[in-house]
Amino acid sequence: MILRVWTCPIKKGMEKAFEEFALKEATQILEKQAGCLNAFFGIDYGEPSVGVVVTLWRDIESLKAFTGDNWKEPYIHPTEAPLLAEKPKVTHYTLVGKIPR
C-alpha cells in the first residue's frame, strides 16, 4: 500500500473555502477511486495556513488510475487551484505497518 502526503500553503483568508472543498468535493472525488482506501484532510492554521491531504492507495497502479502517469506530481483540482498559495508538495511512502483495529 502507498501513503501519499500532499501539503500546500493556503492563500490567506481561503482556509474555510479549502475546508469546504475538502469536505464537499475532494471526498466525493476520492470515494469514486476504486484503489483509494482512505483519505484524511487537515489544516494547520498557522502563518501561513497549510493544507494537508493524506491518502492511502492499494498500489501504484491504483494511484496512477487517479493521477495519470505523473503520479509523483501533485494533483490539483481546478476548484482547488485558486485557494493555494503555491504548487503543492507531494511525497509517497510504502506502508510498512498500522495499528490493528
Phi and psi restraints in degrees (range 20) as a CNS / XPLOR table:
assign (resid 1 and name C) (resid 2 and name N)
       (resid 2 and name CA) (resid 2 and name C) 1.0 -118.3 20.0 2
assign (resid 2 and name N) (resid 2 and name CA)
       (resid 2 and name C) (resid 3 and name N) 1.0 127.1 20.0 2
assign (resid 2 and name C) (resid 3 and name N)
       (resid 3 and name CA) (resid 3 and name C) 1.0 -94.0 20.0 2
assign (resid 3 and name N) (resid 3 and name CA)
       (resid 3 and name C) (resid 4 and name N) 1.0 127.4 20.0 2
assign (resid 3 and name C) (resid 4 and name N)
       (resid 4 and name CA) (resid 4 and name C) 1.0 -115.7 20.0 2
assign (resid 4 and name N) (resid 4 and name CA)
       (resid 4 and name C) (resid 5 and name N) 1.0 122.6 20.0 2
assign (resid 4 and name C) (resid 5 and name N)
       (resid 5 and name CA) (resid 5 and name C) 1.0 -115.5 20.0 2
assign (resid 5 and name N) (resid 5 and name CA)
       (resid 5 and name C) (resid 6 and name N) 1.0 117.3 20.0 2
assign (resid 5 and name C) (resid 6 and name N)
       (resid 6 and name CA) (resid 6 and name C) 1.0 -112.6 20.0 2
assign (resid 6 and name N) (resid 6 and name CA)
       (resid 6 and name C) (resid 7 and name N) 1.0 126.8 20.0 2
assign (resid 6 and name C) (resid 7 and name N)
       (resid 7 and name CA) (resid 7 and name C) 1.0 -133.4 20.0 2
assign (resid 7 and name N) (resid 7 and name CA)
       (resid 7 and name C) (resid 8 and name N) 1.0 148.8 20.0 2
assign (resid 7 and name C) (resid 8 and name N)
       (resid 8 and name CA) (resid 8 and name C) 1.0 -164.7 20.0 2
assign (resid 8 and name N) (resid 8 and name CA)
       (resid 8 and name C) (resid 9 and name N) 1.0 135.5 20.0 2
assign (resid 8 and name C) (resid 9 and name N)
       (resid 9 and name CA) (resid 9 and name C) 1.0 -62.0 20.0 2
assign (resid 9 and name N) (resid 9 and name CA)
       (resid 9 and name C) (resid 10 and name N) 1.0 140.8 20.0 2
assign (resid 9 and name C) (resid 10 and name N)
       (resid 10 and name CA) (resid 10 and name C) 1.0 -102.0 20.0 2
assign (resid 10 and name N) (resid 10 and name CA)
       (resid 10 and name C) (resid 11 and name N) 1.0 139.8 20.0 2
assign (resid 10 and name C) (resid 11 and name N)
       (resid 11 and name CA) (resid 11 and name C) 1.0 -57.5 20.0 2
assign (resid 11 and name N) (resid 11 and name CA)
       (resid 11 and name C) (resid 12 and name N) 1.0 140.7 20.0 2
assign (resid 11 and name C) (resid 12 and name N)
       (resid 12 and name CA) (resid 12 and name C) 1.0 -55.6 20.0 2
assign (resid 12 and name N) (resid 12 and name CA)
       (resid 12 and name C) (resid 13 and name N) 1.0 130.6 20.0 2
assign (resid 12 and name C) (resid 13 and name N)
       (resid 13 and name CA) (resid 13 and name C) 1.0 86.6 20.0 2
assign (resid 13 and name N) (resid 13 and name CA)
       (resid 13 and name C) (resid 14 and name N) 1.0 -3.0 20.0 2
assign (resid 13 and name C) (resid 14 and name N)
       (resid 14 and name CA) (resid 14 and name C) 1.0 -104.3 20.0 2
assign (resid 14 and name N) (resid 14 and name CA)
       (resid 14 and name C) (resid 15 and name N) 1.0 8.9 20.0 2
assign (resid 14 and name C) (resid 15 and name N)
       (resid 15 and name CA) (resid 15 and name C) 1.0 -60.7 20.0 2
assign (resid 15 and name N) (resid 15 and name CA)
       (resid 15 and name C) (resid 16 and name N) 1.0 -45.0 20.0 2
assign (resid 15 and name C) (resid 16 and name N)
       (resid 16 and name CA) (resid 16 and name C) 1.0 -64.6 20.0 2
assign (resid 16 and name N) (resid 16 and name CA)
       (resid 16 and name C) (resid 17 and name N) 1.0 -40.0 20.0 2
assign (resid 16 and name C) (resid 17 and name N)
       (resid 17 and name CA) (resid 17 and name C) 1.0 -65.0 20.0 2
assign (resid 17 and name N) (resid 17 and name CA)
       (resid 17 and name C) (resid 18 and name N) 1.0 -38.7 20.0 2
assign (resid 17 and name C) (resid 18 and name N)
       (resid 18 and name CA) (resid 18 and name C) 1.0 -63.8 20.0 2
assign (resid 18 and name N) (resid 18 and name CA)
       (resid 18 and name C) (resid 19 and name N) 1.0 -43.8 20.0 2
assign (resid 18 and name C) (resid 19 and name N)
       (resid 19 and name CA) (resid 19 and name C) 1.0 -59.6 20.0 2
assign (resid 19 and name N) (resid 19 and name CA)
       (resid 19 and name C) (resid 20 and name N) 1.0 -45.5 20.0 2
assign (resid 19 and name C) (resid 20 and name N)
       (resid 20 and name CA) (resid 20 and name C) 1.0 -64.2 20.0 2
assign (resid 20 and name N) (resid 20 and name CA)
       (resid 20 and name C) (resid 21 and name N) 1.0 -41.0 20.0 2
assign (resid 20 and name C) (resid 21 and name N)
       (resid 21 and name CA) (resid 21 and name C) 1.0 -59.9 20.0 2
assign (resid 21 and name N) (resid 21 and name CA)
       (resid 21 and name C) (resid 22 and name N) 1.0 -46.1 20.0 2
assign (resid 21 and name C) (resid 22 and name N)
       (resid 22 and name CA) (resid 22 and name C) 1.0 -60.6 20.0 2
assign (resid 22 and name N) (resid 22 and name CA)
       (resid 22 and name C) (resid 23 and name N) 1.0 -46.5 20.0 2
assign (resid 22 and name C) (resid 23 and name N)
       (resid 23 and name CA) (resid 23 and name C) 1.0 -75.3 20.0 2
assign (resid 23 and name N) (resid 23 and name CA)
       (resid 23 and name C) (resid 24 and name N) 1.0 -33.4 20.0 2
assign (resid 23 and name C) (resid 24 and name N)
       (resid 24 and name CA) (resid 24 and name C) 1.0 -97.8 20.0 2
assign (resid 24 and name N) (resid 24 and name CA)
       (resid 24 and name C) (resid 25 and name N) 1.0 -41.7 20.0 2
assign (resid 24 and name C) (resid 25 and name N)
       (resid 25 and name CA) (resid 25 and name C) 1.0 -102.9 20.0 2
assign (resid 25 and name N) (resid 25 and name CA)
       (resid 25 and name C) (resid 26 and name N) 1.0 -51.7 20.0 2
assign (resid 25 and name C) (resid 26 and name N)
       (resid 26 and name CA) (resid 26 and name C) 1.0 -62.0 20.0 2
assign (resid 26 and name N) (resid 26 and name CA)
       (resid 26 and name C) (resid 27 and name N) 1.0 -40.2 20.0 2
assign (resid 26 and name C) (resid 27 and name N)
       (resid 27 and name CA) (resid 27 and name C) 1.0 -61.5 20.0 2
assign (resid 27 and name N) (resid 27 and name CA)
       (resid 27 and name C) (resid 28 and name N) 1.0 -42.1 20.0 2
assign (resid 27 and name C) (resid 28 and name N)
       (resid 28 and name CA) (resid 28 and name C) 1.0 -66.5 20.0 2
assign (resid 28 and name N) (resid 28 and name CA)
       (resid 28 and name C) (resid 29 and name N) 1.0 -40.3 20.0 2
assign (resid 28 and name C) (resid 29 and name N)
       (resid 29 and name CA) (resid 29 and name C) 1.0 -61.4 20.0 2
assign (resid 29 and name N) (resid 29 and name CA)
       (resid 29 and name C) (resid 30 and name N) 1.0 -47.8 20.0 2
assign (resid 29 and name C) (resid 30 and name N)
       (resid 30 and name CA) (resid 30 and name C) 1.0 -71.8 20.0 2
assign (resid 30 and name N) (resid 30 and name CA)
       (resid 30 and name C) (resid 31 and name N) 1.0 -33.4 20.0 2
assign (resid 30 and name C) (resid 31 and name N)
       (resid 31 and name CA) (resid 31 and name C) 1.0 -60.0 20.0 2
assign (resid 31 and name N) (resid 31 and name CA)
       (resid 31 and name C) (resid 32 and name N) 1.0 -29.5 20.0 2
assign (resid 31 and name C) (resid 32 and name N)
       (resid 32 and name CA) (resid 32 and name C) 1.0 -79.4 20.0 2
assign (resid 32 and name N) (resid 32 and name CA)
       (resid 32 and name C) (resid 33 and name N) 1.0 -10.8 20.0 2
assign (resid 32 and name C) (resid 33 and name N)
       (resid 33 and name CA) (resid 33 and name C) 1.0 -85.9 20.0 2
assign (resid 33 and name N) (resid 33 and name CA)
       (resid 33 and name C) (resid 34 and name N) 1.0 113.6 20.0 2
assign (resid 33 and name C) (resid 34 and name N)
       (resid 34 and name CA) (resid 34 and name C) 1.0 -55.9 20.0 2
assign (resid 34 and name N) (resid 34 and name CA)
       (resid 34 and name C) (resid 35 and name N) 1.0 -35.6 20.0 2
assign (resid 34 and name C) (resid 35 and name N)
       (resid 35 and name CA) (resid 35 and name C) 1.0 -89.6 20.0 2
assign (resid 35 and name N) (resid 35 and name CA)
       (resid 35 and name C) (resid 36 and name N) 1.0 -2.3 20.0 2
assign (resid 35 and name C) (resid 36 and name N)
       (resid 36 and name CA) (resid 36 and name C) 1.0 -85.9 20.0 2
assign (resid 36 and name N) (resid 36 and name CA)
       (resid 36 and name C) (resid 37 and name N) 1.0 111.3 20.0 2
assign (resid 36 and name C) (resid 37 and name N)
       (resid 37 and name CA) (resid 37 and name C) 1.0 -85.6 20.0 2
assign (resid 37 and name N) (resid 37 and name CA)
       (resid 37 and name C) (resid 38 and name N) 1.0 -27.1 20.0 2
assign (resid 37 and name C) (resid 38 and name N)
       (resid 38 and name CA) (resid 38 and name C) 1.0 -167.8 20.0 2
assign (resid 38 and name N) (resid 38 and name CA)
       (resid 38 and name C) (resid 39 and name N) 1.0 161.0 20.0 2
assign (resid 38 and name C) (resid 39 and name N)
       (resid 39 and name CA) (resid 39 and name C) 1.0 -149.2 20.0 2
assign (resid 39 and name N) (resid 39 and name CA)
       (resid 39 and name C) (resid 40 and name N) 1.0 142.3 20.0 2
assign (resid 39 and name C) (resid 40 and name N)
       (resid 40 and name CA) (resid 40 and name C) 1.0 -131.5 20.0 2
assign (resid 40 and name N) (resid 40 and name CA)
       (resid 40 and name C) (resid 41 and name N) 1.0 138.6 20.0 2
assign (resid 40 and name C) (resid 41 and name N)
       (resid 41 and name CA) (resid 41 and name C) 1.0 -123.9 20.0 2
assign (resid 41 and name N) (resid 41 and name CA)
       (resid 41 and name C) (resid 42 and name N) 1.0 138.7 20.0 2
assign (resid 41 and name C) (resid 42 and name N)
       (resid 42 and name CA) (resid 42 and name C) 1.0 -149.1 20.0 2
assign (resid 42 and name N) (resid 42 and name CA)
       (resid 42 and name C) (resid 43 and name N) 1.0 163.8 20.0 2
assign (resid 42 and name C) (resid 43 and name N)
       (resid 43 and name CA) (resid 43 and name C) 1.0 -136.8 20.0 2
assign (resid 43 and name N) (resid 43 and name CA)
       (resid 43 and name C) (resid 44 and name N) 1.0 131.2 20.0 2
assign (resid 43 and name C) (resid 44 and name N)
       (resid 44 and name CA) (resid 44 and name C) 1.0 -94.2 20.0 2
assign (resid 44 and name N) (resid 44 and name CA)
       (resid 44 and name C) (resid 45 and name N) 1.0 112.7 20.0 2
assign (resid 44 and name C) (resid 45 and name N)
       (resid 45 and name CA) (resid 45 and name C) 1.0 -84.8 20.0 2
assign (resid 45 and name N) (resid 45 and name CA)
       (resid 45 and name C) (resid 46 and name N) 1.0 43.1 20.0 2
assign (resid 45 and name C) (resid 46 and name N)
       (resid 46 and name CA) (resid 46 and name C) 1.0 -86.0 20.0 2
assign (resid 46 and name N) (resid 46 and name CA)
       (resid 46 and name C) (resid 47 and name N) 1.0 -159.7 20.0 2
assign (resid 46 and name C) (resid 47 and name N)
       (resid 47 and name CA) (resid 47 and name C) 1.0 -119.1 20.0 2
assign (resid 47 and name N) (resid 47 and name CA)
       (resid 47 and name C) (resid 48 and name N) 1.0 99.8 20.0 2
assign (resid 47 and name C) (resid 48 and name N)
       (resid 48 and name CA) (resid 48 and name C) 1.0 -84.3 20.0 2
assign (resid 48 and name N) (resid 48 and name CA)
       (resid 48 and name C) (resid 49 and name N) 1.0 164.4 20.0 2
assign (resid 48 and name C) (resid 49 and name N)
       (resid 49 and name CA) (resid 49 and name C) 1.0 -70.0 20.0 2
assign (resid 49 and name N) (resid 49 and name CA)
       (resid 49 and name C) (resid 50 and name N) 1.0 144.4 20.0 2
assign (resid 49 and name C) (resid 50 and name N)
       (resid 50 and name CA) (resid 50 and name C) 1.0 -127.6 20.0 2
assign (resid 50 and name N) (resid 50 and name CA)
       (resid 50 and name C) (resid 51 and name N) 1.0 129.7 20.0 2
assign (resid 50 and name C) (resid 51 and name N)
       (resid 51 and name CA) (resid 51 and name C) 1.0 -92.1 20.0 2
assign (resid 51 and name N) (resid 51 and name CA)
       (resid 51 and name C) (resid 52 and name N) 1.0 146.7 20.0 2
assign (resid 51 and name C) (resid 52 and name N)
       (resid 52 and name CA) (resid 52 and name C) 1.0 -134.8 20.0 2
assign (resid 52 and name N) (resid 52 and name CA)
       (resid 52 and name C) (resid 53 and name N) 1.0 139.1 20.0 2
assign (resid 52 and name C) (resid 53 and name N)
       (resid 53 and name CA) (resid 53 and name C) 1.0 -129.6 20.0 2
assign (resid 53 and name N) (resid 53 and name CA)
       (resid 53 and name C) (resid 54 and name N) 1.0 122.0 20.0 2
assign (resid 53 and name C) (resid 54 and name N)
       (resid 54 and name CA) (resid 54 and name C) 1.0 -114.6 20.0 2
assign (resid 54 and name N) (resid 54 and name CA)
       (resid 54 and name C) (resid 55 and name N) 1.0 120.8 20.0 2
assign (resid 54 and name C) (resid 55 and name N)
       (resid 55 and name CA) (resid 55 and name C) 1.0 -119.9 20.0 2
assign (resid 55 and name N) (resid 55 and name CA)
       (resid 55 and name C) (resid 56 and name N) 1.0 150.3 20.0 2
assign (resid 55 and name C) (resid 56 and name N)
       (resid 56 and name CA) (resid 56 and name C) 1.0 -116.5 20.0 2
assign (resid 56 and name N) (resid 56 and name CA)
       (resid 56 and name C) (resid 57 and name N) 1.0 122.7 20.0 2
assign (resid 56 and name C) (resid 57 and name N)
       (resid 57 and name CA) (resid 57 and name C) 1.0 -114.6 20.0 2
assign (resid 57 and name N) (resid 57 and name CA)
       (resid 57 and name C) (resid 58 and name N) 1.0 144.4 20.0 2
assign (resid 57 and name C) (resid 58 and name N)
       (resid 58 and name CA) (resid 58 and name C) 1.0 -58.2 20.0 2
assign (resid 58 and name N) (resid 58 and name CA)
       (resid 58 and name C) (resid 59 and name N) 1.0 -43.7 20.0 2
assign (resid 58 and name C) (resid 59 and name N)
       (resid 59 and name CA) (resid 59 and name C) 1.0 -165.7 20.0 2
assign (resid 59 and name N) (resid 59 and name CA)
       (resid 59 and name C) (resid 60 and name N) 1.0 174.5 20.0 2
assign (resid 59 and name C) (resid 60 and name N)
       (resid 60 and name CA) (resid 60 and name C) 1.0 -60.8 20.0 2
assign (resid 60 and name N) (resid 60 and name CA)
       (resid 60 and name C) (resid 61 and name N) 1.0 -37.7 20.0 2
assign (resid 60 and name C) (resid 61 and name N)
       (resid 61 and name CA) (resid 61 and name C) 1.0 -61.2 20.0 2
assign (resid 61 and name N) (resid 61 and name CA)
       (resid 61 and name C) (resid 62 and name N) 1.0 -40.8 20.0 2
assign (resid 61 and name C) (resid 62 and name N)
       (resid 62 and name CA) (resid 62 and name C) 1.0 -63.9 20.0 2
assign (resid 62 and name N) (resid 62 and name CA)
       (resid 62 and name C) (resid 63 and name N) 1.0 -41.4 20.0 2
assign (resid 62 and name C) (resid 63 and name N)
       (resid 63 and name CA) (resid 63 and name C) 1.0 -64.4 20.0 2
assign (resid 63 and name N) (resid 63 and name CA)
       (resid 63 and name C) (resid 64 and name N) 1.0 -42.7 20.0 2
assign (resid 63 and name C) (resid 64 and name N)
       (resid 64 and name CA) (resid 64 and name C) 1.0 -63.8 20.0 2
assign (resid 64 and name N) (resid 64 and name CA)
       (resid 64 and name C) (resid 65 and name N) 1.0 -33.0 20.0 2
assign (resid 64 and name C) (resid 65 and name N)
       (resid 65 and name CA) (resid 65 and name C) 1.0 -62.4 20.0 2
assign (resid 65 and name N) (resid 65 and name CA)
       (resid 65 and name C) (resid 66 and name N) 1.0 -28.2 20.0 2
assign (resid 65 and name C) (resid 66 and name N)
       (resid 66 and name CA) (resid 66 and name C) 1.0 -87.2 20.0 2
assign (resid 66 and name N) (resid 66 and name CA)
       (resid 66 and name C) (resid 67 and name N) 1.0 -47.4 20.0 2
assign (resid 66 and name C) (resid 67 and name N)
       (resid 67 and name CA) (resid 67 and name C) 1.0 -95.2 20.0 2
assign (resid 67 and name N) (resid 67 and name CA)
       (resid 67 and name C) (resid 68 and name N) 1.0 -20.6 20.0 2
assign (resid 67 and name C) (resid 68 and name N)
       (resid 68 and name CA) (resid 68 and name C) 1.0 90.9 20.0 2
assign (resid 68 and name N) (resid 68 and name CA)
       (resid 68 and name C) (resid 69 and name N) 1.0 -172.3 20.0 2
assign (resid 68 and name C) (resid 69 and name N)
       (resid 69 and name CA) (resid 69 and name C) 1.0 -65.9 20.0 2
assign (resid 69 and name N) (resid 69 and name CA)
       (resid 69 and name C) (resid 70 and name N) 1.0 -22.5 20.0 2
assign (resid 69 and name C) (resid 70 and name N)
       (resid 70 and name CA) (resid 70 and name C) 1.0 -87.7 20.0 2
assign (resid 70 and name N) (resid 70 and name CA)
       (resid 70 and name C) (resid 71 and name N) 1.0 49.4 20.0 2
assign (resid 70 and name C) (resid 71 and name N)
       (resid 71 and name CA) (resid 71 and name C) 1.0 -64.8 20.0 2
assign (resid 71 and name N) (resid 71 and name CA)
       (resid 71 and name C) (resid 72 and name N) 1.0 -18.0 20.0 2
assign (resid 71 and name C) (resid 72 and name N)
       (resid 72 and name CA) (resid 72 and name C) 1.0 -81.9 20.0 2
assign (resid 72 and name N) (resid 72 and name CA)
       (resid 72 and name C) (resid 73 and name N) 1.0 -8.6 20.0 2
assign (resid 72 and name C) (resid 73 and name N)
       (resid 73 and name CA) (resid 73 and name C) 1.0 -95.2 20.0 2
assign (resid 73 and name N) (resid 73 and name CA)
       (resid 73 and name C) (resid 74 and name N) 1.0 152.0 20.0 2
assign (resid 73 and name C) (resid 74 and name N)
       (resid 74 and name CA) (resid 74 and name C) 1.0 -68.4 20.0 2
assign (resid 74 and name N) (resid 74 and name CA)
       (resid 74 and name C) (resid 75 and name N) 1.0 139.9 20.0 2
assign (resid 74 and name C) (resid 75 and name N)
       (resid 75 and name CA) (resid 75 and name C) 1.0 -88.6 20.0 2
assign (resid 75 and name N) (resid 75 and name CA)
       (resid 75 and name C) (resid 76 and name N) 1.0 128.0 20.0 2
assign (resid 75 and name C) (resid 76 and name N)
       (resid 76 and name CA) (resid 76 and name C) 1.0 -124.1 20.0 2
assign (resid 76 and name N) (resid 76 and name CA)
       (resid 76 and name C) (resid 77 and name N) 1.0 115.7 20.0 2
assign (resid 76 and name C) (resid 77 and name N)
       (resid 77 and name CA) (resid 77 and name C) 1.0 -73.7 20.0 2
assign (resid 77 and name N) (resid 77 and name CA)
       (resid 77 and name C) (resid 78 and name N) 1.0 142.8 20.0 2
assign (resid 77 and name C) (resid 78 and name N)
       (resid 78 and name CA) (resid 78 and name C) 1.0 -55.6 20.0 2
assign (resid 78 and name N) (resid 78 and name CA)
       (resid 78 and name C) (resid 79 and name N) 1.0 -34.1 20.0 2
assign (resid 78 and name C) (resid 79 and name N)
       (resid 79 and name CA) (resid 79 and name C) 1.0 -69.7 20.0 2
assign (resid 79 and name N) (resid 79 and name CA)
       (resid 79 and name C) (resid 80 and name N) 1.0 -30.5 20.0 2
assign (resid 79 and name C) (resid 80 and name N)
       (resid 80 and name CA) (resid 80 and name C) 1.0 -81.4 20.0 2
assign (resid 80 and name N) (resid 80 and name CA)
       (resid 80 and name C) (resid 81 and name N) 1.0 -31.9 20.0 2
assign (resid 80 and name C) (resid 81 and name N)
       (resid 81 and name CA) (resid 81 and name C) 1.0 -51.7 20.0 2
assign (resid 81 and name N) (resid 81 and name CA)
       (resid 81 and name C) (resid 82 and name N) 1.0 -44.9 20.0 2
assign (resid 81 and name C) (resid 82 and name N)
       (resid 82 and name CA) (resid 82 and name C) 1.0 -67.8 20.0 2
assign (resid 82 and name N) (resid 82 and name CA)
       (resid 82 and name C) (resid 83 and name N) 1.0 -11.6 20.0 2
assign (resid 82 and name C) (resid 83 and name N)
       (resid 83 and name CA) (resid 83 and name C) 1.0 -88.2 20.0 2
assign (resid 83 and name N) (resid 83 and name CA)
       (resid 83 and name C) (resid 84 and name N) 1.0 -15.3 20.0 2
assign (resid 83 and name C) (resid 84 and name N)
       (resid 84 and name CA) (resid 84 and name C) 1.0 -95.1 20.0 2
assign (resid 84 and name N) (resid 84 and name CA)
       (resid 84 and name C) (resid 85 and name N) 1.0 139.3 20.0 2
assign (resid 84 and name C) (resid 85 and name N)
       (resid 85 and name CA) (resid 85 and name C) 1.0 -82.2 20.0 2
assign (resid 85 and name N) (resid 85 and name CA)
       (resid 85 and name C) (resid 86 and name N) 1.0 -20.6 20.0 2
assign (resid 85 and name C) (resid 86 and name N)
       (resid 86 and name CA) (resid 86 and name C) 1.0 -161.5 20.0 2
assign (resid 86 and name N) (resid 86 and name CA)
       (resid 86 and name C) (resid 87 and name N) 1.0 178.4 20.0 2
assign (resid 86 and name C) (resid 87 and name N)
       (resid 87 and name CA) (resid 87 and name C) 1.0 -66.2 20.0 2
assign (resid 87 and name N) (resid 87 and name CA)
       (resid 87 and name C) (resid 88 and name N) 1.0 131.3 20.0 2
assign (resid 87 and name C) (resid 88 and name N)
       (resid 88 and name CA) (resid 88 and name C) 1.0 -64.8 20.0 2
assign (resid 88 and name N) (resid 88 and name CA)
       (resid 88 and name C) (resid 89 and name N) 1.0 157.9 20.0 2
assign (resid 88 and name C) (resid 89 and name N)
       (resid 89 and name CA) (resid 89 and name C) 1.0 -106.2 20.0 2
assign (resid 89 and name N) (resid 89 and name CA)
       (resid 89 and name C) (resid 90 and name N) 1.0 142.1 20.0 2
assign (resid 89 and name C) (resid 90 and name N)
       (resid 90 and name CA) (resid 90 and name C) 1.0 -134.0 20.0 2
assign (resid 90 and name N) (resid 90 and name CA)
       (resid 90 and name C) (resid 91 and name N) 1.0 137.5 20.0 2
assign (resid 90 and name C) (resid 91 and name N)
       (resid 91 and name CA) (resid 91 and name C) 1.0 -132.3 20.0 2
assign (resid 91 and name N) (resid 91 and name CA)
       (resid 91 and name C) (resid 92 and name N) 1.0 145.8 20.0 2
assign (resid 91 and name C) (resid 92 and name N)
       (resid 92 and name CA) (resid 92 and name C) 1.0 -120.1 20.0 2
assign (resid 92 and name N) (resid 92 and name CA)
       (resid 92 and name C) (resid 93 and name N) 1.0 142.5 20.0 2
assign (resid 92 and name C) (resid 93 and name N)
       (resid 93 and name CA) (resid 93 and name C) 1.0 -134.6 20.0 2
assign (resid 93 and name N) (resid 93 and name CA)
       (resid 93 and name C) (resid 94 and name N) 1.0 144.5 20.0 2
assign (resid 93 and name C) (resid 94 and name N)
       (resid 94 and name CA) (resid 94 and name C) 1.0 -83.1 20.0 2
assign (resid 94 and name N) (resid 94 and name CA)
       (resid 94 and name C) (resid 95 and name N) 1.0 125.9 20.0 2
assign (resid 94 and name C) (resid 95 and name N)
       (resid 95 and name CA) (resid 95 and name C) 1.0 -68.8 20.0 2
assign (resid 95 and name N) (resid 95 and name CA)
       (resid 95 and name C) (resid 96 and name N) 1.0 125.1 20.0 2
assign (resid 95 and name C) (resid 96 and name N)
       (resid 96 and name CA) (resid 96 and name C) 1.0 -110.9 20.0 2
assign (resid 96 and name N) (resid 96 and name CA)
       (resid 96 and name C) (resid 97 and name N) 1.0 -9.3 20.0 2
assign (resid 96 and name C) (resid 97 and name N)
       (resid 97 and name CA) (resid 97 and name C) 1.0 -180.0 20.0 2
assign (resid 97 and name N) (resid 97 and name CA)
       (resid 97 and name C) (resid 98 and name N) 1.0 165.5 20.0 2
assign (resid 97 and name C) (resid 98 and name N)
       (resid 98 and name CA) (resid 98 and name C) 1.0 -157.2 20.0 2
assign (resid 98 and name N) (resid 98 and name CA)
       (resid 98 and name C) (resid 99 and name N) 1.0 163.6 20.0 2
assign (resid 98 and name C) (resid 99 and name N)
       (resid 99 and name CA) (resid 99 and name C) 1.0 -75.9 20.0 2
assign (resid 99 and name N) (resid 99 and name CA)
       (resid 99 and name C) (resid 100 and name N) 1.0 125.2 20.0 2
assign (resid 99 and name C) (resid 100 and name N)
       (resid 100 and name CA) (resid 100 and name C) 1.0 -73.4 20.0 2
assign (resid 100 and name N) (resid 100 and name CA)
       (resid 100 and name C) (resid 101 and name N) 1.0 123.2 20.0 2
